[in-house]
């Protein structure tokens, strides 16, 4: 998968936006802004050129099928409706079916899908589906908690509000006990 960002096109568009809002793109503080934005967009949308299935393809054989939970994975994404950030924590669990991946691969999967123009609902589902498709576990559950700048700095202006989305696959669907174990580990788990 490849995503070649057209930096010149971004620079031109940013210059036009600055002009459209009544700013002078040649003003000292703005001269380098189009270039900065083009480099930033290359970074924050880099997930468009990456494949989570490739990241999840290196697996290890295991004998047990105890739930694996990785919680508090920090993520940053961009709302596709306003191109404003939303950010928060992802919590990912799966019940292995003979294979596991390195824990960094779960965090990397979250990052790949977060680094695209997104909505939180789809982001949550994409992470769950990629793990389910690639690992073929008995079940997957993903919960994401995020603050959306499109709700806090504009529009309804409700800073501190959090949106929570959940995706369940396999054994987690309609299994309140398994879901409860997940929520317990995410909220109250102490070593």
C-alpha positions in Angstrom: 0.0 0.0 0.0 1.4 3.4 -0.9 0.2 6.9 -0.2 2.2 9.7 -1.9 1.2 13.1 -0.5 1.2 15.9 -3.0 2.9 18.5 -0.9 2.8 21.2 -3.6 -1.0 20.8 -3.9 -1.4 21.1 -0.1 0.8 24.2 0.0 -1.2 25.8 -2.7 -4.5 25.0 -1.0 -3.3 26.3 2.4 -2.2 29.5 0.8 -5.6 29.9 -0.8 -7.3 29.2 2.6 -5.2 31.9 4.2 -6.1 34.3 1.5 -9.8 33.3 1.7 -10.0 34.1 5.4 -8.5 37.5 4.8 -4.9 36.8 5.8 -1.7 37.7 4.0 0.2 34.5 3.3 3.4 36.5 2.8 3.2 37.9 6.4 6.3 36.8 8.4 4.4 34.4 10.7 2.6 32.7 7.8 5.3 32.5 5.1 6.3 28.9 6.1 2.8 27.8 7.2 1.9 26.1 3.9 5.1 24.0 4.0 4.6 23.2 7.7 1.0 22.1 7.0 2.1 19.9 4.1 4.7 18.1 6.2 2.2 17.7 9.1 -0.4 16.2 6.8 2.1 13.8 5.4 2.7 12.6 9.0 -0.8 12.6 10.4 -2.4 11.0 7.4 0.4 8.4 6.9 -2.0 5.6 7.8 -3.5 5.9 4.3 -0.3 4.3 2.9 0.0 1.5 5.5 -1.6 -1.9 5.8 -2.6 -3.1 9.3 -2.9 -6.7 8.0 0.9 -6.6 7.2 1.7 -5.4 10.7 -0.5 -8.2 12.2 1.0 -10.9 10.0 3.9 -11.9 12.3 2.4 -14.2 14.9 3.5 -16.6 17.6 2.0 -19.9 18.5 0.5 -20.3 22.0 -1.2 -23.1 23.9 -3.6 -21.1 26.0 -6.6 -19.0 25.1 -6.7 -16.5 27.9 -7.8 -13.0 27.0 -5.1 -10.5 26.0 -5.8 -6.9 26.8 -3.8 -3.9 25.9 -5.3 -0.8 27.4 -4.7 3.0 27.3 -3.2 3.1 23.8 -3.0 6.8 23.1 -4.2 7.8 19.7 -4.7 11.0 17.6 -6.9 11.2 14.6 -8.6 13.7 12.3 -12.3 14.0 12.0 -13.1 13.7 8.3 -16.1 16.1 8.6 -14.1 19.1 9.9 -10.4 18.1 9.6 -10.1 18.8 13.3 -8.4 16.4 15.7 -10.0 13.9 18.0 -7.8 12.0 20.5 -8.0 9.7 23.4 -7.4 6.1 24.5 -8.0 2.8 22.8 -8.4 -0.5 24.7 -8.0 -3.7 22.7 -8.7 -7.3 23.7 -8.7 -10.6 22.0 -9.0 -14.2 22.9 -6.3 -16.1 21.1 -7.1 -19.2 19.0 -3.6 -20.7 18.9 -1.7 -17.5 17.9 -0.8 -14.1 19.3 1.0 -11.0 18.0 3.5 -8.8 19.8 1.8 -6.2 21.9 3.4 -3.4 19.9 1.4 -4.7 16.8 -1.9 -3.9 18.5 -0.8 -0.4 19.2 0.6 -0.1 15.7 -2.8 -1.2 14.3 -4.6 1.5 16.2 -2.1 4.0 14.9 -2.5 3.0 11.3 -6.2 3.4 11.3 -6.1 6.6 13.4 -3.8 8.2 10.9 -6.5 8.6 8.3 -9.4 11.0 7.9 -11.8 9.2 10.2 -14.9 9.0 12.3 -14.5 7.2 15.6 -17.2 4.6 14.9 -15.5 3.4 11.8 -12.0 3.6 13.4 -13.2 1.3 16.3 -14.7 -1.2 13.8 -11.6 -1.2 11.5 -9.3 -2.1 14.4 -11.6 -4.9 15.5 -12.0 -6.2 12.0 -8.3 -6.2 11.2 -7.5 -8.2 14.3 -10.3 -10.6 13.7 -9.5 -11.1 10.0 -5.7 -11.5 10.5 -5.4 -13.4 13.8 -8.6 -15.4 13.5 -9.0 -15.2 17.3 -12.0 -16.6 19.2 -13.1 -13.0 19.7 -12.1 -9.3 19.7 -13.3 -6.3 21.6 -12.2 -2.7 21.1 -13.3 0.3 23.1 -12.2 3.9 22.2 -12.7 7.0 24.3 -12.0 10.3 22.7 -12.5 14.0 22.9 -13.4 15.7 19.6 -12.2 19.2 18.9 -15.1 19.7 16.4 -17.3 19.5 19.6 -15.1 21.4 22.0 -13.7 24.4 20.1 -16.6 25.0 17.6 -20.2 24.2 17.2 -21.7 23.0 20.5 -18.5 23.9 22.5 -18.6 21.3 25.2 -14.9 20.8 26.3 -14.2 17.6 28.3 -17.1 15.6 26.7 -15.9 12.1 25.7 -17.3 9.9 23.0 -17.1 6.1 23.7 -17.4 3.5 21.0 -17.2 -0.2 21.2 -16.8 -3.0 18.7 -17.3 -6.7 19.5 -16.5 -9.6 17.3 -16.7 -13.4 17.8 -17.1 -14.7 21.4 -17.5 -11.1 22.7 -20.8 -10.6 20.9 -23.7 -11.0 23.3 -21.4 -12.5 26.0 -21.9 -10.2 28.9 -19.5 -12.2 31.2 -16.6 -11.9 28.7 -17.5 -8.2 28.1 -17.6 -7.6 31.8 -14.1 -9.2 32.2 -12.8 -6.8 29.5 -14.4 -3.7 31.1 -13.0 -4.8 34.5 -9.5 -5.1 33.2 -9.8 -1.8 31.4 -11.2 0.1 34.4 -10.0 -1.6 37.5 -7.2 -3.9 36.7 -4.2 -3.6 39.1 -1.1 -5.7 39.1 
